[in-house]
């Protein structure tokens, strides 16, 4: 084979890889709207109000005959969705690796989630059970789809490209979340001008996220391609497959050590995301409009932050950049402890600090983990990663709640989360990532 032929093949391979990468970015653009508009902003308060409409004089609803306080129904539904995801993700991940057919599974998960989200348009009156069911289906489907989506990263990007590719994916997601949230908020605040009731406007916002998700998912499903692998043994049932994956990881203790560090500091990140609005409203006395503007600010700055930290990783390596972001998280939380009440501008400064490190720390963690995954086990390992991301983030909220219960201060509760970033920093600093990559059987990038 001549030199010109080799160059042509290499150019074709690079062009095909870039085409897949652009398609891959669009899936983040498609599904992140669900996380922002549905989970973060609209569904929690709305589903709670629907449950309260269905509650008896004692304030309880009775799904399947079980007494549940209406105000807790949303949280319990989210928890149930995590349990479903824990059961399904390891099974789907192993099946994807064994068959090499990730794309049909990604399509099934994406359109299950998008369909359930679109069906939230019919969540009115006292249909709290419908809302809970749709939330469980949509949330579990999103977790499964994200696991499959993440597992493409080692296949579509060379080792030296992954930090940048992962960061661009996060940036696309945050940009879409901000764009659609702006449109949703215009519709919601001016619902009378559109001839809609407040309830109808919320239902349109919920359904629009599902339609957006389904429409843009077509692009990655057209551009991503499956890699055929030899047929292997049948997948094991849910928890047995997860146990088998963990046993396999135990033969690669450095990969497991990174996953432990990620589990700790990501728990802190997820808790800050979920509890920052509570801190703003209850401790700082800020109104709903201020909190919504803060969410938008986080979304917009997370785009810039993800791209900026991706560039820093090319210069200093992903591990050092993540460690730097954990220092920034610690400083941001410490500053949050001293925020004066009733002054939105300082809360916006805090939101800006969160936004600048949020996307980058998550994107680089994903790309760094992709180097630690043995070839041929991408979906299986990323199912464990996704469980760490979504299914194990309960210690932070528990610590936050217990600290508030014992001290009566949300300031003490927010500063308690510093522990996750300090411990996560210490655990990650001890992981020799070059040796971990080599032990996983992957080429070691020049800068990592």
C-alpha positions as CSV (number, residue, x, y, z in Angstrom):
1,X,0.0,0.0,0.0
2,X,1.5,3.4,-1.1
3,X,2.1,6.4,1.1
4,X,-0.6,8.4,-0.7
5,X,-3.2,5.6,0.0
6,X,-2.3,5.6,3.7
7,X,-2.6,9.4,3.9
8,X,-6.0,9.2,2.1
9,X,-7.2,6.5,4.6
10,X,-6.0,8.5,7.5
11,X,-7.8,11.6,6.2
12,X,-11.0,9.7,5.6
13,X,-10.8,8.2,9.1
14,X,-10.3,11.7,10.7
15,X,-13.2,13.1,8.7
16,X,-15.4,10.3,9.8
17,X,-14.4,10.7,13.4
18,X,-15.1,14.5,13.3
19,X,-18.6,13.7,11.8
20,X,-19.3,11.3,14.6
21,X,-18.1,13.8,17.2
22,X,-20.3,16.6,15.8
23,X,-23.3,14.2,16.0
24,X,-22.3,13.2,19.5
25,X,-22.3,16.8,20.7
26,X,-25.9,17.2,19.5
27,X,-27.2,14.5,21.9
28,X,-26.1,16.6,24.8
29,X,-27.8,19.5,23.1
30,X,-31.0,17.3,22.8
31,X,-31.3,15.8,26.3
32,X,-29.9,18.6,28.6
33,X,-33.1,20.5,28.2
34,X,-34.8,17.8,30.2
35,X,-32.4,18.3,33.1
36,X,-32.7,22.1,33.1
37,X,-36.3,22.9,32.3
38,X,-38.0,19.8,33.6
39,X,-36.0,18.6,36.7
40,X,-34.4,21.8,37.8
41,X,-37.1,24.4,37.3
42,X,-40.7,23.3,36.5
43,X,-41.6,19.7,37.4
44,X,-40.8,19.7,41.1
45,X,-43.1,22.6,42.1
46,X,-45.8,21.6,39.6
47,X,-45.9,17.9,40.5
48,X,-46.0,18.8,44.2
49,X,-49.0,21.1,43.5
50,X,-50.8,18.4,41.6
51,X,-50.2,16.0,44.5
52,X,-51.5,18.5,47.0
53,X,-54.6,18.9,44.9
54,X,-55.2,15.1,45.2
55,X,-54.3,15.0,48.9
56,X,-56.9,14.5,51.6
57,X,-57.4,16.9,54.5
58,X,-54.4,15.4,56.3
59,X,-52.1,16.4,53.4
60,X,-51.4,12.8,52.3
61,X,-51.8,11.0,49.0
62,X,-52.0,7.2,48.9
63,X,-50.2,5.7,45.9
64,X,-50.8,1.9,46.0
65,X,-52.4,2.4,49.4
66,X,-49.2,3.8,50.9
67,X,-49.6,7.1,52.8
68,X,-47.2,9.7,51.4
69,X,-47.1,13.4,52.3
70,X,-47.9,15.3,49.2
71,X,-44.8,17.5,49.6
72,X,-42.6,14.4,49.5
73,X,-44.1,12.8,46.4
74,X,-41.7,14.4,43.9
75,X,-38.6,13.4,45.9
76,X,-39.8,9.9,46.4
77,X,-40.5,9.6,42.6
78,X,-36.9,10.8,41.8
79,X,-35.6,8.2,44.3
80,X,-37.7,5.4,42.7
81,X,-36.3,6.4,39.2
82,X,-32.8,6.0,40.6
83,X,-33.6,2.5,41.8
84,X,-35.0,1.6,38.3
85,X,-31.9,3.0,36.7
86,X,-29.6,1.0,39.0
87,X,-31.4,-2.2,37.9
88,X,-31.4,-1.4,34.2
89,X,-28.1,0.4,33.5
90,X,-25.7,-2.5,34.2
91,X,-27.9,-4.9,32.1
92,X,-28.1,-2.5,29.1
93,X,-24.4,-1.6,29.4
94,X,-23.3,-5.2,29.3
95,X,-25.7,-6.0,26.4
96,X,-24.4,-3.1,24.4
97,X,-20.8,-4.2,24.8
98,X,-21.5,-7.8,24.0
99,X,-23.5,-7.1,20.9
100,X,-21.7,-3.9,19.7
101,X,-25.2,-2.5,19.0
102,X,-25.3,0.6,21.1
103,X,-27.2,2.8,18.7
104,X,-30.6,0.9,18.8
105,X,-30.4,0.8,22.6
106,X,-29.6,4.5,22.7
107,X,-32.5,5.2,20.4
108,X,-34.9,3.1,22.6
109,X,-33.8,4.9,25.8
110,X,-33.8,8.4,24.3
111,X,-37.3,8.1,22.8
112,X,-38.7,6.4,25.9
113,X,-37.5,9.4,27.9
114,X,-38.6,12.0,25.3
115,X,-42.0,10.3,25.0
116,X,-42.6,10.3,28.7
117,X,-41.5,13.9,29.0
118,X,-43.8,15.0,26.1
119,X,-46.7,13.1,27.8
120,X,-46.3,15.4,30.8
121,X,-48.5,17.8,28.9
122,X,-51.4,15.6,30.2
123,X,-50.4,16.1,33.8
124,X,-53.2,18.3,35.1
125,X,-55.9,18.3,37.8
126,X,-55.0,15.7,40.4
127,X,-53.2,13.2,38.2
128,X,-50.2,12.9,40.5
129,X,-49.8,9.2,39.9
130,X,-49.4,9.8,36.1
131,X,-46.9,12.5,36.9
132,X,-44.9,10.2,39.2
133,X,-44.9,7.4,36.6
134,X,-43.8,9.7,33.8
135,X,-41.0,11.1,36.0
136,X,-39.7,7.6,36.9
137,X,-39.8,6.5,33.2
138,X,-38.2,9.7,31.9
139,X,-35.5,9.9,34.6
140,X,-34.5,6.3,34.4
141,X,-34.5,6.4,30.5
142,X,-32.3,9.5,30.6
143,X,-29.8,7.8,32.9
144,X,-29.6,4.7,30.6
145,X,-29.3,6.9,27.5
146,X,-26.5,9.0,29.1
147,X,-24.6,5.9,30.0
148,X,-24.7,4.7,26.4
149,X,-23.9,8.2,25.1
150,X,-20.9,8.5,27.4
151,X,-19.6,5.1,26.3
152,X,-19.1,6.4,22.7
153,X,-16.4,8.8,23.8
154,X,-13.5,6.3,23.7
155,X,-14.6,5.2,20.3
156,X,-15.0,8.5,18.6
157,X,-12.1,10.4,20.0
158,X,-8.4,9.7,20.2
159,X,-6.8,9.9,23.6
160,X,-5.4,13.3,23.0
161,X,-8.8,14.6,21.8
162,X,-11.0,13.4,24.6
163,X,-10.7,16.4,27.0
164,X,-11.7,18.8,24.2
165,X,-14.5,16.6,22.8
166,X,-16.0,15.9,26.2
167,X,-15.9,19.6,27.1
168,X,-17.6,20.6,23.9
169,X,-20.3,18.1,24.6
170,X,-21.0,19.6,28.0
171,X,-20.9,23.1,26.5
172,X,-23.5,22.2,23.9
173,X,-25.7,20.8,26.6
174,X,-25.5,23.9,28.8
175,X,-26.1,26.2,25.8
176,X,-29.3,24.3,24.8
177,X,-30.5,24.3,28.4
178,X,-30.1,28.0,28.7
179,X,-31.7,28.7,25.3
180,X,-34.9,26.6,25.9
181,X,-35.1,27.8,29.5
182,X,-35.2,31.4,28.3
183,X,-38.1,30.5,25.9
184,X,-39.9,28.6,28.6
185,X,-39.6,31.5,31.0
186,X,-41.0,34.0,28.5
187,X,-44.0,31.7,27.9
188,X,-44.5,31.1,31.6
189,X,-44.3,34.7,32.8
190,X,-46.4,36.0,29.9
191,X,-48.8,33.1,29.7
192,X,-51.9,35.4,29.8
193,X,-50.6,37.1,26.6
194,X,-50.6,33.7,24.9
195,X,-54.1,32.8,26.1
196,X,-52.8,30.1,28.5
197,X,-53.4,29.5,32.2
198,X,-50.4,29.2,34.4
199,X,-50.9,25.4,34.6
200,X,-51.2,25.1,30.9
201,X,-48.0,27.1,30.4
202,X,-46.1,24.8,32.7
203,X,-47.4,21.8,30.8
204,X,-46.4,23.3,27.5
205,X,-42.9,23.9,28.9
206,X,-42.6,20.3,30.1
207,X,-43.8,18.9,26.8
208,X,-41.6,21.1,24.8
209,X,-38.5,19.7,26.5
210,X,-39.6,16.2,25.4
211,X,-40.2,17.3,21.8
212,X,-36.8,19.1,21.7
213,X,-35.1,15.9,23.1
214,X,-36.8,13.7,20.5
215,X,-36.2,16.0,17.5
216,X,-32.5,16.6,18.0
217,X,-31.8,13.0,19.0
218,X,-32.3,12.1,15.3
219,X,-28.9,13.8,14.4
220,X,-26.6,11.7,16.7
221,X,-28.6,8.6,15.8
222,X,-27.8,9.2,12.1
223,X,-24.1,10.1,12.6
224,X,-22.9,7.7,15.3
225,X,-22.1,4.2,14.2
226,X,-21.9,0.8,15.9
227,X,-18.7,-1.2,16.1
228,X,-19.3,-4.9,15.6
229,X,-17.8,-7.2,18.1
230,X,-17.7,-11.0,18.4
231,X,-20.7,-12.4,20.2
232,X,-20.1,-13.1,23.8
233,X,-22.1,-14.7,26.6
234,X,-25.5,-13.4,27.6
235,X,-25.8,-10.5,29.9
236,X,-26.5,-11.1,33.6
237,X,-29.5,-9.7,35.4
238,X,-29.2,-6.1,36.9
239,X,-27.4,-6.3,40.2
240,X,-25.5,-9.5,39.3
241,X,-24.1,-7.7,36.2
242,X,-23.2,-4.7,38.3
243,X,-21.4,-7.0,40.8
244,X,-19.6,-8.7,37.9
245,X,-18.5,-5.2,36.6
246,X,-17.2,-4.2,40.1
247,X,-15.3,-7.6,40.3
248,X,-13.7,-6.8,37.0
249,X,-12.8,-3.3,38.2
250,X,-11.1,-4.9,41.3
251,X,-8.5,-6.3,38.9
252,X,-7.9,-2.7,38.0
253,X,-7.7,-1.0,41.4
254,X,-6.5,2.3,40.0
255,X,-9.6,2.7,37.8
256,X,-11.7,1.9,40.9
257,X,-9.7,4.4,42.9
258,X,-10.5,7.2,40.4
259,X,-14.2,6.1,40.4
260,X,-14.2,6.4,44.3
261,X,-12.7,9.9,44.1
262,X,-15.3,10.9,41.5
263,X,-18.1,9.5,43.5
264,X,-17.1,11.7,46.5
265,X,-16.5,15.0,44.8
266,X,-19.4,14.6,42.3
267,X,-21.7,14.0,45.3
268,X,-20.7,17.4,46.5
269,X,-21.3,18.9,43.0
270,X,-24.8,17.4,42.7
271,X,-25.7,18.5,46.2
272,X,-24.7,22.1,45.5
273,X,-26.8,22.0,42.3
274,X,-29.9,20.7,44.1
275,X,-29.6,22.7,47.3
276,X,-28.4,26.1,46.1
277,X,-31.9,27.4,45.4
278,X,-33.0,26.2,48.9
279,X,-30.1,28.2,50.3
280,X,-30.9,31.2,48.3
281,X,-34.6,31.2,49.2
282,X,-34.6,30.1,52.8
283,X,-31.3,31.6,54.1
284,X,-30.8,34.6,51.9
285,X,-34.5,35.5,51.4
286,X,-34.3,35.7,47.6
287,X,-37.4,35.6,45.3
288,X,-38.2,33.1,42.6
289,X,-37.3,35.4,39.8
290,X,-33.8,35.9,41.3
291,X,-33.3,32.2,41.6
292,X,-34.4,31.6,38.0
293,X,-32.0,34.3,36.7
294,X,-29.2,32.6,38.7
295,X,-30.0,29.3,37.1
296,X,-29.7,30.9,33.7
297,X,-26.4,32.5,34.7
298,X,-25.1,29.1,35.7
299,X,-26.1,27.6,32.4
300,X,-24.5,30.3,30.3
301,X,-21.3,30.5,32.2
302,X,-21.0,26.7,32.3
303,X,-20.6,26.8,28.5
304,X,-17.6,29.1,28.8
305,X,-16.3,27.2,31.8
306,X,-16.4,23.8,30.1
307,X,-14.5,25.2,27.1
308,X,-12.0,27.1,29.1
309,X,-11.2,24.1,31.4
310,X,-10.9,21.9,28.3
311,X,-8.2,24.3,27.0
312,X,-6.4,24.3,30.4
313,X,-6.4,20.5,30.3
314,X,-4.6,20.5,27.0
315,X,-1.9,22.6,28.6
316,X,-1.7,21.2,32.1
317,X,-3.5,17.8,31.9
318,X,-7.0,16.7,32.9
319,X,-6.0,15.5,36.4
320,X,-4.4,18.8,37.4
321,X,-7.2,20.8,35.9
322,X,-9.8,18.8,37.8
323,X,-7.8,19.2,41.0
324,X,-7.8,23.0,40.4
325,X,-11.5,23.0,39.8
326,X,-12.0,21.2,43.2
327,X,-10.0,24.0,44.9
328,X,-12.3,26.5,43.1
329,X,-15.4,24.7,44.3
330,X,-14.1,24.8,47.9
331,X,-13.4,28.6,47.7
332,X,-16.8,29.2,46.1
333,X,-18.6,27.4,48.9
334,X,-16.5,29.2,51.6
335,X,-17.5,32.5,50.0
336,X,-21.2,31.4,49.9
337,X,-21.1,31.0,53.7
338,X,-20.5,34.7,54.1
339,X,-23.1,35.9,51.5
340,X,-25.3,38.7,53.0
341,X,-29.1,38.1,53.0
342,X,-31.4,40.0,50.7
343,X,-28.7,41.1,48.2
344,X,-29.1,39.3,44.9
345,X,-25.9,40.6,43.3
346,X,-23.7,38.6,45.6
347,X,-25.8,35.5,44.9
348,X,-25.3,36.1,41.2
349,X,-21.5,36.2,41.9
350,X,-21.8,32.9,43.6
351,X,-23.8,31.5,40.7
352,X,-21.1,32.7,38.3
353,X,-18.4,30.9,40.3
354,X,-20.4,27.7,40.2
355,X,-21.1,28.0,36.5
356,X,-17.4,28.5,35.6
357,X,-16.3,25.3,37.3
358,X,-19.4,23.2,36.9
359,X,-19.2,22.1,33.3
360,X,-15.5,21.8,33.2
361,X,-15.1,19.6,36.2
362,X,-17.8,17.2,35.0
363,X,-16.6,17.1,31.4
364,X,-12.9,16.4,32.3
365,X,-13.9,13.8,34.8
366,X,-15.8,12.0,32.0
367,X,-12.9,12.2,29.5
368,X,-10.3,11.1,32.2
369,X,-12.4,8.1,33.1
370,X,-12.7,7.1,29.4
371,X,-8.9,6.5,29.4
372,X,-9.3,4.1,32.3
373,X,-11.9,1.8,30.6
374,X,-10.6,-1.4,29.1
375,X,-11.3,-1.6,25.4
376,X,-14.5,-3.5,24.6
377,X,-16.1,-2.7,28.0
378,X,-17.0,0.9,27.5
379,X,-20.8,0.7,28.1
380,X,-20.4,-1.7,31.0
381,X,-17.9,0.6,32.8
382,X,-19.8,3.7,32.0
383,X,-22.9,2.1,33.6
384,X,-20.9,2.1,36.8
385,X,-19.7,5.7,36.2
386,X,-23.3,6.8,35.5
387,X,-24.4,5.1,38.8
388,X,-21.7,7.1,40.6
389,X,-23.0,10.2,38.9
390,X,-26.7,9.7,39.5
391,X,-27.4,6.7,41.7
392,X,-25.0,7.3,44.5
393,X,-25.4,11.1,45.1
394,X,-27.3,10.7,48.4
395,X,-24.7,11.3,51.0
396,X,-24.4,15.0,50.2
397,X,-28.2,15.8,50.6
398,X,-28.1,13.7,53.8
399,X,-25.2,15.6,55.3
400,X,-26.8,18.9,54.2
401,X,-30.1,18.0,55.8
402,X,-28.6,16.6,59.0
403,X,-26.4,19.7,59.4
404,X,-29.4,21.9,59.1
405,X,-31.4,19.8,61.5
406,X,-28.7,19.9,64.1
407,X,-27.7,23.6,63.7
408,X,-30.8,25.3,62.3
409,X,-28.5,27.1,59.9
410,X,-28.4,26.7,56.1
411,X,-25.0,28.5,56.2
412,X,-23.6,25.6,58.3
413,X,-25.3,23.2,55.9
414,X,-23.7,24.7,52.8
415,X,-20.2,24.9,54.3
416,X,-20.5,21.2,55.4
417,X,-20.3,20.3,51.7
418,X,-16.7,21.5,51.6
419,X,-15.8,18.1,53.0
420,X,-16.7,16.3,49.7
421,X,-14.3,18.5,47.7
422,X,-11.5,18.3,50.2
423,X,-11.8,14.5,50.4
424,X,-12.3,14.1,46.7
425,X,-9.2,16.2,46.1
426,X,-7.1,14.0,48.4
427,X,-8.4,10.8,46.8
428,X,-7.9,12.0,43.2
429,X,-4.4,13.4,44.0
430,X,-3.3,9.9,45.0
431,X,-4.3,8.2,41.7
432,X,-1.4,7.7,39.4
433,X,-3.4,8.2,36.2
434,X,-0.6,7.3,33.7
435,X,-0.2,3.9,35.4
436,X,-3.9,3.5,35.6
437,X,-4.3,4.1,31.8
438,X,-1.5,1.7,31.1
439,X,-3.1,-0.9,33.4
440,X,-6.4,-0.6,31.5
441,X,-4.6,-1.4,28.2
442,X,-4.9,2.0,26.6
443,X,-2.3,4.3,25.1
444,X,-1.1,7.0,27.5
445,X,-1.5,10.6,26.1
446,X,1.4,12.9,26.2
447,X,-0.5,15.2,28.5
448,X,-2.9,13.8,31.1
